[in-house]
Amino acid sequence: MRLLPAVSLLAVTVLATPAVAADTSYVDKRVTLPAIALEDVQSTVLDDHGVELGGIGSGLFALGRNEYWTVTDRGPNGEVGDARTFVVPEFTPTLVKVRARGNTLQVLETIPLTTPAGEPVTGLPNFAVAGDPAPVLADGTTPVAYNGNGLDTEGVVRTADGHFWLVDEYGPSIVEVDAAGHVVARHVPAGLEDDYVAAGADHPISGSLPAGLSARRGNRGFEDIALLPDGHTVVAALQSSVVVPGDRDRIITELVAFDTTTGTTVHEYGYRFDAPSTFAAGTRGRDLKISALVPVDQTHVIVEERTDTEARFHTIELDPADPLVTEADKTLLVNLAGVAGVPGKVEGAALKNASTLVVISDNDFGFVPRAYGLDEDVDPSGVRTVLAEVKLP
């Protein structure tokens, strides 16, 4: 199948749906990640400028026994004007194994991502892309070099061979990582292969993904990944609609089914968000995002639709004969709007059992984003990483 053309999807009628009220669900358990200095997590970080380990809520893969694999994003960063600041530019995205015990989210293991030769990949962007802010240091003005190996990881699963499969916002790309953290391969939209080679990528690059995904919006690439029960098919979600000139509020994004054994895209689906009018007043199409995917069975996954203030989870059917997921293909599992105890900015989720949805927040490394002096420590935001267990109705 081919990527759904933007023009044809614009012709799809958006059906009005009733407002989705808060559910009868409740938070049964909350655990919090304690303060851990970045310097204590990565030996390559010489000065963490007061930044603590955070940002691990970008993905959640359940292992059982209240243990999970999570993954950080690109690291401590913010936006200053038209630039993207990197407060600790030597930070490299990291796999973090955690356990929920009592009220604490314990860190059991950390695996920083590296090149095949063992060099840190860093979280810096790979090359200049139209619409993406340029990377600079914490002061908001000092340029930082691009890095062909850089990753902005946003989701994680692990296959039976011990390899991790991650999604990345930059490409967007699907990335294979071995048990030691070495990047084995990176699958990018067809046509971008030469750009990565020219940027100096040290790992194999394959144009295995639909070319149209390269039109992703700035900072809206792949956001999560789900491993289906066959053990080799993954589903990746583009956070928001690709860029369509003249339509900033398009509410159709993309899901991609990918075979990890053959390294090929096997199906592509358009995904239509709930109507913006069913969210808080003033919500626009550009505000809607997919942030989490949870596998159910071989043809069903749970999709989190969210804004900056709301999150709702739908179970959807993926039918290869139907290239567009619409309201008719969705069943509301839970709406977290107004549910006490749910953390903000939920970006990772997993099913603990049939009656419990586990969610985790992205705290953006817990600091106030602004311009800082190059020797200055950051101001803490007070926002912690929280994992919560939500009892379903």
N, C-alpha and C positions, 0 to 999 in steps of 0.2 A: 504494500500500500504506500501511498505517497502522502507527504505533509499536506494537510488541508489548505487550499489556497485562501489567503486572507480575503480576497474579493468575494469568493463564493460564501464564506462564512458571514460576511457582513449582510448578506441577503436573508439570513436566518432570522425569523421573527422571534423576538425576546418575549416570552410569555410572562405576564404578571403573576406573581405568587404571593400568597398571604404572608404577613409578617410572621417570623418564626419566634415564638415566645420562649422564655427561659424554661428549662426542663425541670423535672422533679429530681434530677440527679443531685448528688452531694459529694463533697470531698471527704474521703474517709481517712486519708493519711497525707501528711506533708513532711518532706525531708529537705534539708538545706545543705548546700555545699559550704564547708567551712572556708575560712580565709587561708589561702595557700599562695605564697609568692611565686610569680613566674620563674624567678631565678631558681627556685627549688624544684621546678618541673623540667626545665630545659637547661642543659649545661652551656648551650650556645648563647643564651641570654646573659649578657654581661651587666646590664643595668635595666631593670624592669620598670624604673621610674614609678615605683609604688603600685604597679598594676598586679592584680591577683589573677589566679587561674579562673577563667570564666568562659563564656561563649560556647559552653559544651552542649547547650540545648538545641543545637542545630539538627541533631538526629538522635534516634533512640532505637537500639536493637536489643530485644529481650533475650536473655540467656537462661531464665529460670532462676529460682532461689533468690529473687529480688536483686539479681545482678543484670547489668546492661553494658553494652558498648555504646559510647557516645563519641562525638567528634567535634572539635572546635571549628570555628570558621577561620578566616584568614589572619585573625589576631586583633589586638587593640587598635582600633581605627575610628576615624570620624570624618566629617565633612566640614571644611572651612571654605566658604565661598564656592568656587568651582573646582576645588582640589580635594583629594582624599588623603587624610593624614594617617601616617603609620607611626604610632608612638614608640613601638619596639620593632623596627623593621627586620631584625634578625629572627623574630619569632617564626616558627614553622608550625603549620597546622598539625594537630596531634590527636591520635586516637586515645580515648580515656575510658578505662573500664571502671565502673562504679558499682557500689552496693548500697541499697537503701537499708539502713539499720537504725532502729529507734527514730530519732529526729534528725539524723545526720546522713548525708550522702557521702559515703566513704570512697576515696580514690584507691583502687586496688592496683592499677597498672597504667602506665602512660607509654605510648609509642609514637614519637615524633616521625613524621613522614620524611623520607629521604629519596634521593635519586638512586638509580641502580648502583652507583659507586659509593653510596653512603653519605652524600653531601645533603645538607638541609635543603628542602624545596622552597622554603619561605612562603609567605602569603601574599607576596607582591604580584600585581597583574603582569600578564605575559608580554603584552605589546599594546600600543595605543589603539583604542577602539572608539569610533564616533559615538558620542553620547556618554562615555565613561569619563569621570574626573581623573586628572593626572595624579600619580602618586607623589606625595611630598612627606617631609619629616613632620614632627609634632608642631613645629612653628607655623605650618601652613604655607611656607614659601620655598623651603629648601628642597630641590628636586631629589627624588630617589630613582635609581635605575630600575627599568623593567626587568623581569626575570622570566625566561621562557619555561622554567620549571614551577613557577608559582601556582598555588592552588587556593581557591576560596571554597573549601569543602562545606557541604551543607546537609549531608545525610550519609548513613552507613548501614551496611548489612554484612554478614559474614557467611561464606559458603562452607560446605562440608570439608573442603580441602584446606581450610584455615585461612584462605585469602579473604581480604576485605574488598568490597565494592562500594565506592563513594561517588557522590555526584558533586559537581563543581559549578559555581555560578559563572566563572569567567568565560568558558568556551561558548556555550555551556558544554560540559564534558562528563563522561562516565569513566571512572578511573579504577583500575585494578591495582591492588596493593598486596604484597605478600605478608606473611605472618610477622616478619621483622620490621615492616613499615616501608620497604622499598617499593617505589612506584614501578609496576611491571609494564603497564600500558595505559595509554590515554586515548579514549575514543571521542572524536570531535565531529562537528558538522562537516559534511563533505565540502571540500573546497578550501578548508582552513589549514590543511596539512602543511603546506609550504610555509605558512606564516609562523607556525610553531617551530619548524626546522630552522627557519631564518632567525628566530628569536633565541635559538640555542638550547632547545629542549633536549635533555639527555636520555629521555625514555622514548620507546616506540610510540609513534603517533599514527592513528588510523582514522580515516574519514568515514566512520561507520554509522554516523547519525545523519538524519535528514538535513539537507543543506539549509532549509528554511529556518532552522533553529538559531542560526548565526544572527538573525534579526532580533534576537531577544533584547528587551529593554535594558537600559543601564541598571545594574545591580538587581536584575530580575531574571537570572538564569535558572538552572536546575536547583530545586529547593529540597527535595527529599527523594528517597528510593525505597522500594519494598521488594523483598525476595518472596516469590510465589512458592507454593508447596512443592513444586517439582524440583526445587533446589538449584535451578540454573536460569530461570527466567526472572528478570527484574523489571519493575516498572518505575520510571522516573517522571517527575512532574516539573514542568516549567512554571515558575512562580506566577507569572502574569502573561497577558497576551504579548505576542511578538509586536514589533513596531509596525503600525499600519498608518501611513501618512493621512492626516486629516481625521483620525479616529483615536483620540487618546483614551477614550472610555470604552473601548471594545472589551467585552466580557467573555471572550472565548480564549482559552489557553490550550496547551498541548500536554498529552501524556504519551510516553514512548515505552513500548515493551521491547526488551533487549535480551538476547540470548547470550549469556556469559560464556558458554562453551564454544560457540562459533564466532563470537564477537560481531554479531549482526543485529540490526533492527528488524524485528519480526512483525510489529504492528504499530500503527500510529492512530491516535484518537484526538479529536477536538474535545475540549471539556468546557461546558458552559456554566459559568458561575450562577448562583442565585441572583435574582434581580437586585440591583443596588438598593431599590426602595424597600426591600425586606430587612435591610440593616438599619443602623442608626440614621436619623435624619441628616441629610447632607452627604451621605456616602455616594461616591462616584465610582464608575467602572474602574478607573485607574487605581482605586484604593483596595481592590479585591486581590487576594493572594491565596495560592495554595502553599501551605507550609509543612504539612505532614502527610505521609502515606502509611497505611497499615494493611498488611495482607490478611485476607479472610480465607479464601480458597483460590483455586486456580483461575476463576473468572470473576472474583469480587475483591475489591479493595476498599478500605475506608479512606476518605479524602477529607482533610481539614481545609475548610474555606475560612479565611479570617481577614479582618481589618486590623488596625492598630488597637482597637478596643473590644473586638468581638471575635469569637471562634465557634464554629459549628462543624460537626463531623457527620458526613453522609457515607452510607455504604452504597457503592455503585457497582453496576455490572459492566464488564469489559467484553463486548461482543465483537469479534473480528469482522462480522458482517455489517456492523453498525459503526461508522467512523466518527459519530458525534454523540458524546454523553450529554444528555439533556435532563430536564426535570423528571421525565418519565423513567429515567434509569437510576434515580436517586431515592434512597430511603433514609430519612433523618435518623441518625443514631443518638445524637445528643447535641443540644445547644448549650454552650457554656456561659452565654451571656447572663449575667446576674447570679451565677452560682458562686456562693461565698467560698473563699479559699483557693480559687483557681488563680495561678500566677499569671502575670502579664506576659505578653509576647510568647505564647506557646508555639514552639517550632518543631518539637519532636513528640512522637506518641508511639505507644505499643499496647497490645492487649495482654493483660496479665492473665485473665480468664474471661469466660463469657459474660461476666457481670462487672468487670473492672477495666476501665481504660486508664492507662498511665500516661501522663503528660509531663513534659519538662520545658522549662523556660530558657530563653536566650537572654542573658543579662547584659550582653554587649561589654563584657569584661568589667562591669561595675565601676565605670568612671564617667565623669562629665565630659562629653565631647566638646572641645574648643581648641583654640590654638594655645600651645604651651611653649615655654622656652626649652631649648634643646637639653638643658640640664635640670629642668623642673620636674618634680613629681606631679602626678595627676591628682585631681580632686575626686575623691570617691563619690559615687552616686548613691551608695547605700542599697543598691539593688542586688540581691543575691540570686544565685541559681537555685531554683526550687523544682523538685520532682513531686508530683501529686498523684494520688490514686483517686479516680473518680468512679463512684458507684453508679452504674447505669440503671435506668428505670426498668 
